Amino acid sequence: MDEQQIAILLEAASRFPRPQGVKLSYGTAGFRADASILSSTVFRVGILAALRSLKTQAVIGLMITASHNQVSDNGVKVADPSGGMLTQEWEPFADSLANAIDAEDLVRLIIEFVKKENIQFGVKSAEILLGRDTRPSGESLLEAAKQGINSIVGAVATDVGVVTTPQLHWMVRSRNKGMQASEAAYFEQLSNSFGCLMDLKPKETTANVMDDKLTVDGANGVGGEKLEELKNFLKEIVIDIRNSGKKGGVLNEGVGADYVQKEKVVPHGFGPNDVGMRCASLDGDADRLVYFRVLSESNKIDLVDGDKILSLFALFIQEQLSILNKENMEAKNGYPVRLGIVQTAYANGASTDYLKKLGLEVMFTPTGVKYLHEKAAEYDIGIYFEANGHGTILFSEHFVSWLEGKNIEFDKTSKGSEQQKAALRLLAVSKLINQAVGDALSGLLLVEAILRHKGWSIQRWNELYQDLPSRQLKVKVADRTAVVTANAETVVVKPSGLQKVIDAETAKYPQGRSFIRPSGTEDVIRVYAEASTQEAAENLAKSVAQHVDQFLGLGSN
Ligand code: G16
C-alpha cells in the first residue's frame, strides 16, 4: 500500500468515527444493530468488500439489510464471488475493522492484513455490487458503504438499488460466471424454469386437486414488491400479495416469516375470510419462506415451516432420481448420485425421522446458512433448510454437466421418455432454485411447481408427517457471549452447570428436547423446546428460560 492510498484511507475514515462503547461482531449473518450506530461499521465493511474483491479478483456483493429484525435496526453483510456468504476466514478481520478505535488504528489493521493476505493493488480493479432493502436508514448507510469502497484506489461501487438479499447474491454469482446479472435476467430465469416444470407436469395431475391461488404476506418489505413484478412473468399461478408495504404497514411488525413461524399465529392482513387457503409468508429481505393455512379457530394457523418445505423438496428430488436411475443404475455407466440433507438443532424431530425413513442421509450444523451451505455443497445434490424457512438446494457442477449430457443422449435414443422428463425436471430445478443462497421467491415457485406436479393441496402436503409440538422463547441477558455451545448447538459448555439443569428439566417430559443458544442477530439468548404435547413444550421452554435468566439474566423471567 503506497503513501497516497494510506492518506486517502486516513482522511475518509476520519469522517466515520466509531461510536463510543459499542462492540460489534459479524454474527450469524453480518453486523446488525440499531441503524443509528452503524455508519462507521458499514463504511469499514465497504473497505473490506473492496479488499476482498482485490484478493479474489472477482465481483463481491455488499447488502444493507437487517432481514427479520425490527425496522429501526439495520445491518450489512458481504457476498463472496460464488454468491455465498463471506468466507468465515475473513470474519475475524471484519470484527477487528468494525471495532478499530480510530482512523489510525483502522489503517494499521488494514496495512497488516493486506500484507498477510498478499493483496495486490493496481493489478486489477475491484468491483462491488451494492444492494439494500426497504428500510428508511438504507440509503444513508449505502452512501457510507460507497465511501468505504471509494477509499480503496481502483475500487468501483455499482449500486443495484433496492433488491432482496438473494437477488444480490444471485447477481454476484452470475456476474462472476460471466452471465447477465440484471434483475430482468433473474426474473427471466425464475419464470422460464418454473414454466419448464409446468410443461413437464404429469398429464393425470393437470385436473387440479389444488387451489390455483396463493396468498402471500410480504412482511411489508422488499419481497412483496419484487413478487409483484415477478408475477407478471408467470402463467398458471394466481398470487395475491398482502403486506407489500404500500399501505403503510411496518416492516416485520406482526407480519413476515419470522413472526408467523415463531408465534404460530396469522399475520396482520389475514383473517376469517382466508380460512383453509394456501398462504405463504416472506421475511424482511425475502431470504426466508414459510407456508401456513388459516384455521377457523381465532388467530390460529397450521404452520408449514422450513422443515416441511425441505421434506417436499427432498421427496420430489428423490422421486425424479429414482425415475432417472431406473435405466441409469442398471446401465454400467450409472451415476451414483449423492443426495444429502442438512438441518440444524431447530429442525422438528418429526421431520428428521421422516427424512431418515425416506432413506436419506441427514447431517446437522450450527444455525446460520453459512454453515448449512458449506455442508450441502459436499453432495451432488445437497438440500438444506432451517426450520425458520431459510434454505435452498445445491447442485454440483459435475452433476449438472452429467445431467445435460444425459439429456442430449436421451434426445438421440429415447426422446420424451419418463427418464428424459426426470432429467429435464432436475435441470429446471437447478435453474429455478437459487444456487447462491436461500431465496424465498425461488423457493416459493418450486413449492408451487411441486404441488401442481403432485396435484396436492397444502393440507395434503402438511400431512407428510405431524410436527412434534414446540415452543421458542427469547431471554434478555446482560452478556449473550457468556453462553458457549458445542455439538451443533445442542450442548451448553458455558456457563458450567447450565446444561445439567436443562437435562434435568427435559427428562421430566415425554419426547422432551430443549437447547439454548446465543442469537447472532439480536441481543438475546434463544430457547427451543419440543415435547409430546403443546402444554409440555410450553412448560419446558418456560422453565429452561427461567434457568437461563437465573444463570445470566436481568431477573425478568
Ligand atoms: C439469519 C441467518 C439465518 C439464521 C438466522 C438466525 O437470518 O441468515 O441463517 O437462521 O439469522 O438468527 P439468530 O442467530 O438470531 O437466531 P436472517 O433472515 O435474519 O438473515
Residues whose N, C-alpha, C, O or C-beta is under 5 A from the ligand:
A	BS01	G16	T28 A29 A66 S67 H68 T367 G368 V369 E386 H390 P518 S519 G520 T521 E522
